[in-house]
């Protein structure tokens, strides 16, 4: 079993909006999307679409987690 994007590196690391949207749709149908997103967050992936989220969206997730962590400490 492999992720749907396993052989589509060019698609998953595209920067134009239309291709990024195609990558996101592919992720939305992938059984590994959550694992993929977690992997990207843990390893601070700076490029590409991972689990349906681009780098900007992943940065927002990280900022939110850090802010909530500060609130609870």
C-alpha positions as CSV (number, residue, x, y, z in Angstrom):
1,X,0.0,0.0,0.0
2,X,1.3,3.4,-0.9
3,X,0.0,6.9,-0.9
4,X,-1.7,8.1,-4.1
5,X,1.0,10.7,-4.7
6,X,4.0,8.3,-4.3
7,X,5.0,8.7,-8.0
8,X,3.8,12.3,-8.4
9,X,6.6,14.4,-6.8
10,X,6.2,17.2,-9.5
11,X,2.6,17.5,-8.7
12,X,3.0,17.6,-5.0
13,X,5.7,20.2,-5.1
14,X,4.2,22.5,-7.7
15,X,3.8,26.1,-6.8
16,X,1.1,27.3,-9.2
17,X,-2.4,27.6,-7.7
18,X,-4.2,25.3,-10.2
19,X,-1.7,22.4,-9.7
20,X,-1.7,22.9,-5.9
21,X,-5.5,22.5,-6.0
22,X,-5.1,19.3,-8.0
23,X,-2.7,18.0,-5.4
24,X,-5.1,18.9,-2.6
25,X,-7.9,17.0,-4.3
26,X,-5.6,14.0,-4.6
27,X,-4.9,14.2,-0.9
28,X,-8.6,14.4,0.0
29,X,-9.1,10.9,-1.4
30,X,-5.9,9.4,0.1
31,X,-6.0,7.1,3.1
32,X,-2.6,8.4,4.2
33,X,-3.4,12.1,4.2
34,X,-3.4,12.4,8.0
35,X,-0.2,10.5,8.4
36,X,1.3,12.6,5.7
37,X,0.3,15.9,7.3
38,X,1.7,14.7,10.7
39,X,5.0,13.7,9.1
40,X,5.3,17.1,7.4
41,X,4.6,18.9,10.7
42,X,7.0,16.8,12.7
43,X,9.8,17.2,10.2
44,X,9.1,20.9,9.4
45,X,8.6,20.3,5.7
46,X,8.8,23.7,4.1
47,X,7.6,22.9,0.6
48,X,4.9,21.0,-1.2
49,X,1.4,19.7,-0.4
50,X,1.4,17.2,2.5
51,X,-1.9,15.7,3.6
52,X,-3.8,18.4,1.6
53,X,-2.0,21.3,3.3
54,X,0.5,23.6,1.6
55,X,3.5,25.2,3.5
56,X,1.6,28.3,4.4
57,X,-1.3,26.3,5.9
58,X,1.1,24.0,7.8
59,X,2.8,27.1,9.3
60,X,-0.6,28.3,10.5
61,X,-1.2,25.0,12.2
62,X,2.2,25.1,13.9
63,X,1.6,28.7,15.1
64,X,-1.8,27.7,16.5
65,X,-0.3,24.7,18.3
66,X,2.5,26.9,19.8
67,X,0.0,29.6,20.8
68,X,-2.3,27.1,22.5
69,X,0.7,25.4,24.2
70,X,1.7,28.8,25.7
71,X,-1.8,29.3,27.0
72,X,-1.7,26.1,28.9
73,X,1.7,26.5,30.5
